[in-house]
Amino acid sequence: MNLILLEAAASGDVFMTQLLVMVAMFALLYFLFLRPQKKKDKEVQLMRAKLEVGDEVLTRGGIIGRVVSLKDDTVLIETSGDRTKIRIARWAIEANNSAAERK
């Protein structure tokens, strides 16, 4: 009878150890990958919200242009010396080069 109780206690200890290891792995994953990515996403979203006319921006496609007008979900940018204008989605803006120069 005592042998059965010892085996049950040992299997419970193994389960708790495995559970503790899984919780520790999830915490490590969260602090190494998920939390920094969420922080970066918030910074990019704030940068897009603070765009102003005249800012020089870089799109995800690699196009560099100057902001001509802003609407809710779109931005009109001027891309070259011959004043070519492109309307792009606000989410497509990767960086605001003017904001980096102001700092």
N, C-alpha and C positions, 0 to 999 in steps of 0.2 A: 504494500500500500504506500509506503514512504517513497519507494522508487517512482511511482506514478506521479506523486506530488512534486518530486524533485524535477522530473521531466517537464511537467506543466509549468513550473516556475522558470525553468531554463528557457523554454520556448517563449514565454512571456517576456523575458529579458531580451531575447534575440529580436522579438517584434519591436520592443521599445527602442532598442539600439538602431534598428533599421529605420524606424519612424524618425528618430532624432537626426540621423544622417540625411534623410530625404528633406527634412525641414531646413537643415543647415545648407544643403545644396541649393534649395530654392532661394534662401536668403542671400547666398553668395551670387546667384544668377541675377537676382533683383538689383543688388547694389553694384554689380559690375557692368550690367548691360541695360536693364530696363530703366533705372532711375536716371542715368546720364542721358539716355536718348529722350526721355520725356522732358528733361531740362532743356536740351537743345531744341526740341520741337517748340517749346514755349517761347524761347528766345527768337526763333525764326518767325513765329506767328506775331510776336510783338513788333519785330522789324517791319514786317509787311503792313501792319496796322499803322505804323508811324511814317509811311512813305509820304513824301511831299513832292510837289511839282518842282522840277529842276534837279532832282536827285539822279545820280548815275547808278544804274542797276545792272546786275548780271543775271541772266535767266538760266534755267536749268539746261537749256539747249546750247548755252555758250554765247548767246547774243548779248552784247553790251550796248546799252542805250540810255538816253536821258528821258525822264518822265515828263510827258507833256500834259496829260490829264489823268485824273483818277475817278473811277466809279466804284460801285459797291464790290463787284467781283472781277472787274477788268481794269487794266492799266494801258494807256496809250503811250508808247515810247518812240522816240526819234532815234534812228540807229546809225545814221551816217552824215557826212558832210552835205550830201544832196537832199537832206531832210526827208528821208524815207521813214514813214510812220508805220508801226505795227501795233495792233491791239492784241494783248496777251492776257491770259488769266492771272489773277493776283497770286495764286498758289505756285505759278511757274517762276516766280522771282526767287533766286537763290541767295543773293547778297546785295546790300546797298553800299556801294563803294563810296558814296558821298558821306554817309554816316561814319565810316571808318576814317575818313580824312578829317572830319570835325573833331575827333577825339584827341 
